Every structure is written in C-alpha cells, then in structure tokens.
Amino acid sequence: MRHDTTRHDTTRQKIIALSADYQYAEHTLTTIKSICYHNKDIDFYLFNNSFPNEWFEILNKHISQLNCQIYDVKTHHNNLKNYRTFSHITEAAFYRYFIPQFISHHKVLYLDCDLVVNGCLDDLFDTNLQDYFVAAVTDPIAKYQHNIDEFNSGVMLINNQLWQQSNITEQCLSLSNQLGNKLKNGDQEVLNILLKDKCLYLNCSYNYQVGIDYILHTLNQSHLIENIGDVIPYIVHYSTMAKPWLPKQYTRFRHLYWFYYQLSWQDIIKNHQKFS
C-alpha cells in the first residue's frame, strides 16, 4: 500500500469526504459546487489516485472565499484492482474504506460524486450518532429487487471514532479480499455485511436515489415511481448507470445537475452574500 500518510486534524466541524477517478472530475466539481452553493466552513477530502495538484490549487482559490478547503488524499492499494467493479462502480468506490486512516475528526460525511446537494447540511451534521457506526438511507433498489433492507453507501455520516477503534478499514479490506470477484455490489455489500445492524437509518431526503427510476422504466413499471410533487430532496443521488450527463437517460431531477454544473464561482459567492 502506498499513500500520503498525513493525518489531518481540523478545527472545522463540517468534514466531507469524496472519492473519485479523474475521469469524474467534471462531476466531482459539480457535486462540490452544489454543496458550496448552500454551505460554507467545510473541509473537503478527495480520495483519489489520479487528480493533478493544479486541480486542487485552482479549486482552493475559489472555495477559500467560503472558508472551505479541499485536501488531496492520494490512495493506492494493490488489492483494490482485484475487486469486482461495474460500469457505475469503479475502484474509487473502495477508497472510502481509508477514511479513518486520513481523517481524525470524530464525525465525517461521505458523499459520492454522482449527486447534488440542494440545501444546508447542518441538520445532517448535527445528527446524534450515539453508538451507531454510520447513519445512512435505505437502498430502494435492494428493497425492490431483493426485498432486503440495505443502506446505500453513497451518503454516509460516519462515526469516525468508532471506525478507528474497531479497525473498520482492515475489516473492509479483509472481507473484500475474501469475496473478491464474488462481490455483487462493490463496497456497499461489504459495508452492509459489517455495519448493517449498526446503522442509524435516515429520512430518504438525505439520499434520494433516482437511479431506481431507470430500473422501473426498463421493466415497464414506471407507475411505481414515487411521486413527491414539488419537493426537492436535500440530496439527489443519480445512482445506477442512469447519469444526468448522459444523453437519453430517463431520470428525475436531471435539471438540477445541469443547474449546478453551469454555476460560476461568482454565482456561488453571490448566493451567500445575498443572505449575509
């Protein structure tokens, strides 16, 4: 294993971890823009093995105006290449295993980079985790296809102190090595085996997974798609392969991705000045 072994301490109370390949740079930036449009005073940690230093330098110049900072966490582990991946689950999904090794803060919000945030995250950060290892939202696809309650690993409020004390990183790697190509759902499968009974389940608005739209549409069961009217969830997660940046993919809230995508940093700063 080769990585930057720096462990970061921070005085900020809001810590967000992300993981991505550089081919996801545009979408990662869109996710960060959506967060910063509604939030400030955040330390971001991007777990990756391919983003150039200049990407972080440029981004930090912008987000520093919101009292935010992003850290480049280079993560390499030889065994990750042996884990089964899919078109919408790459090696980067397994980087979240290493969060406790790089971040010392007691609570960390992990977010995938195929989602957008549509409001203030303070209430989510203030969630009392008690003795739960993670707070997350049920995965509707697992419920629909297999009738099982499984949390989606794309949005997780992590009790980082408990993860550190219980060596969750090592447990995840060990179980992933055992399962190897038998993994059916990447890191999510591993995390659920280990933590499903130690999860505090959140309201679905904190991880509204519109990927199930694609599944239901493909099976000619679009009538089962939940109608939530004009409500915009706090977090819209474009799970599955039905991404809003792809042509002709059916999914709700597609317009939200493009709204945040086209925002300039000047637009984002002005939005905060408007409420100051």
C-alpha positions, 0 to 999 in steps of 0.5 A: 500500500502506498499513500500520503500518510498525513493525518489531518486534524481540523478545527472545522466541524463540517468534514466531507469526504469524496472519492473519485477517478479523474475521469469524474472530475467534471462531476466531482466539481459539480457535486462540490459546487452544489454543496458550496452553493448552500454551505460554507466552513467545510473541509473537503477530502478527495480520495483519489489516485489520479487528480493533478495538484493544479486541480486542487490549487485552482479549486482552493482559490475559489472555495477559500472565499467560503472558508472551505478547503479541499485536501488531496488524499492520494490512495493506492492499494494493490488489492483494490484492482482485484475487486469486482467493479461495474460500469457505475462502480469503479475502484474509487468506490473502495477508497472510502474504506481509508477514511479513518486512516486520513481523517481524525475528526470524530464525525465525517460525511461521505458523499459520492460524486454522482449527486447534488446537494440542494440545501444546508447540511447542518441538520445532517451534521448535527445528527446524534450518532450515539453508538451507531457506526454510520447513519445512512438511507435505505437502498430502494433498489435492494428493497425492490429487487431483493426485498432486503433492507440495505443502506446505500453507501453513497451518503454516509455520516460516519462515526469516525471514532468508532471506525478507528477503534474497531479497525473498520478499514482492515475489516473492509479490506479483509472481507473484500479480499475474501469475496473478491470477484464474488462481490455483487455490489462493490463496497456497499455489500461489504459495508452492509455485511459489517455495519448493517445492524449498526446503522442509524437509518435516515429520512430518504431526503438525505439520499434520494436515489433516482437511479431506481427510476431507470430500473422501473422504466426498463421493466415497464413499471414506471407507475411505481415511481414515487411521486413527491410533487414539488419537493426537492430532496436535500440530496439527489443521488443519480445512482445506477448507470442512469447519469444526468450527463448522459444523453437519453437517460430517463431520470428525475431531477436531471435539471438540477445537475445541469443547474449546478454544473453551469454555476460560476464561482461568482454565482456561488459567492453571490448566493451567500452574500445575498443572505449575509 
